[in-house]
Amino acid sequence: MKRNHEKFIKRSFIALMLLLTIHLLPSCVDLDDNDTKISYVAIGNVIDETSGLKISTDSLLVLYSSTKPTGMTIKSGDRVRVIFNIIGEGGTELGYDKRIAIEEMAIITVGNVLMVDEAGRDTLKDNTINLQGCWVAGEYLNTDITYLGSGSVRHDFYLGYDPMQQNIEGKPVLRLYHDHNNDNSSYGYTYYTLRSFKLSEYNWPTTPPHQFVLRYKNSNSETKDIELSYDPMVKATE
């Protein structure tokens, strides 16, 4: 069981590396002598699911698949991570950039920035995580997280602004909270999750581009800070 989780995490990291170069997709993809297809990964939002599936990616590409993944309920507005092959070109008249064949798809849980008050300080948990990566794309903060658990209990993740934790001048501190819901992590199984948080819903006290700090507690129970920037005028990652 643990081995399967490790494989999934390894594949996710490879997918993340591909994600960072998705905006450099070639105009066509050739197959080698063994007819091996090249797989890509993208994160984006579903913009149309009435006839096939259209996804607007964080790198401003619109992908189209004539078929939907079986066994999944997908609706417009869902945020997804998709692994795919390119099977054709699109165009302005078609309303998409690339025609794709979907290999895998997962719906990403999206949260907003919570305003943490006295009651929230008593209820929000701050259990440890490993933050494998984080980046801002368009209006979203994306976080690559691994954590320990038994596999039988749901883990929750929140992004919050606590006025009592604002100790960096000119930069709001947003804390990434992890609630393991009393899960027994002594089993030592490692799990992976990708979570997005909508930065556009937060009432920023600064002028754009907004410089801010992402704070979290790592697996050694150390508080870590990462400086990031969010500009509402930039629609996607360059």
CORZIPE-V986032 format. One record per residue. N is the residue number from 1. RES is the residue in one letter. PSI is psi in whole degrees, -180 to 180 (none if undefined). Layout:
BEGIN
N_RES_PSI / N_RES_PSI
END
This chain:
BEGIN
1_M_-47 / 2_K_-39 / 3_R_-39 / 4_N_-41 / 5_H_-42 / 6_E_-38 / 7_K_-42 / 8_F_-41 / 9_I_-45 / 10_K_-43 / 11_R_-36 / 12_S_-39 / 13_F_-40 / 14_I_-41 / 15_A_-38 / 16_L_-41 / 17_M_-38 / 18_L_-36 / 19_L_-38 / 20_L_-15 / 21_T_14 / 22_I_-29 / 23_H_-4 / 24_L_21 / 25_L_135 / 26_P_163 / 27_S_-21 / 28_C_157 / 29_V_121 / 30_D_154 / 31_L_143 / 32_D_-172 / 33_D_-26 / 34_N_10 / 35_D_36 / 36_T_128 / 37_K_149 / 38_I_129 / 39_S_141 / 40_Y_165 / 41_V_145 / 42_A_155 / 43_I_137 / 44_G_-170 / 45_N_140 / 46_V_126 / 47_I_-13 / 48_D_128 / 49_E_21 / 50_T_-37 / 51_S_96 / 52_G_-144 / 53_L_127 / 54_K_133 / 55_I_125 / 56_S_112 / 57_T_165 / 58_D_-17 / 59_S_19 / 60_L_19 / 61_L_144 / 62_V_121 / 63_L_145 / 64_Y_132 / 65_S_132 / 66_S_-15 / 67_T_156 / 68_K_152 / 69_P_136 / 70_T_146 / 71_G_8 / 72_M_140 / 73_T_112 / 74_I_136 / 75_K_160 / 76_S_137 / 77_G_-18 / 78_D_141 / 79_R_132 / 80_V_158 / 81_R_129 / 82_V_134 / 83_I_131 / 84_F_166 / 85_N_147 / 86_I_126 / 87_I_-2 / 88_G_168 / 89_E_156 / 90_G_-147 / 91_G_167 / 92_T_-40 / 93_E_-23 / 94_L_-20 / 95_G_17 / 96_Y_164 / 97_D_-40 / 98_K_138 / 99_R_132 / 100_I_161 / 101_A_122 / 102_I_128 / 103_E_-50 / 104_E_151 / 105_M_143 / 106_A_140 / 107_I_133 / 108_I_131 / 109_T_130 / 110_V_134 / 111_G_165 / 112_N_172 / 113_V_121 / 114_L_144 / 115_M_114 / 116_V_118 / 117_D_-167 / 118_E_-40 / 119_A_-39 / 120_G_-35 / 121_R_-27 / 122_D_-22 / 123_T_-32 / 124_L_130 / 125_K_153 / 126_D_57 / 127_N_160 / 128_T_155 / 129_I_169 / 130_N_119 / 131_L_104 / 132_Q_-23 / 133_G_154 / 134_C_144 / 135_W_154 / 136_V_130 / 137_A_114 / 138_G_-126 / 139_E_8 / 140_Y_142 / 141_L_121 / 142_N_137 / 143_T_128 / 144_D_115 / 145_I_138 / 146_T_150 / 147_Y_162 / 148_L_145 / 149_G_177 / 150_S_-21 / 151_G_-6 / 152_S_-3 / 153_V_137 / 154_R_139 / 155_H_139 / 156_D_148 / 157_F_136 / 158_Y_154 / 159_L_124 / 160_G_151 / 161_Y_117 / 162_D_116 / 163_P_-24 / 164_M_-8 / 165_Q_15 / 166_Q_89 / 167_N_14 / 168_I_115 / 169_E_130 / 170_G_1 / 171_K_111 / 172_P_141 / 173_V_120 / 174_L_125 / 175_R_135 / 176_L_110 / 177_Y_144 / 178_H_122 / 179_D_110 / 180_H_3 / 181_N_44 / 182_N_28 / 183_D_147 / 184_N_100 / 185_S_1 / 186_S_-15 / 187_Y_-30 / 188_G_15 / 189_Y_136 / 190_T_128 / 191_Y_156 / 192_Y_141 / 193_T_146 / 194_L_120 / 195_R_142 / 196_S_145 / 197_F_134 / 198_K_107 / 199_L_-22 / 200_S_-18 / 201_E_-8 / 202_Y_138 / 203_N_90 / 204_W_133 / 205_P_-1 / 206_T_170 / 207_T_147 / 208_P_152 / 209_P_141 / 210_H_119 / 211_Q_132 / 212_F_170 / 213_V_129 / 214_L_123 / 215_R_140 / 216_Y_169 / 217_K_121 / 218_N_-178 / 219_S_-16 / 220_N_13 / 221_S_27 / 222_E_138 / 223_T_126 / 224_K_143 / 225_D_138 / 226_I_127 / 227_E_132 / 228_L_171 / 229_S_141 / 230_Y_124 / 231_D_111 / 232_P_-15 / 233_M_-15 / 234_V_118 / 235_K_-23 / 236_A_172 / 237_T_132 / 238_E_none
END
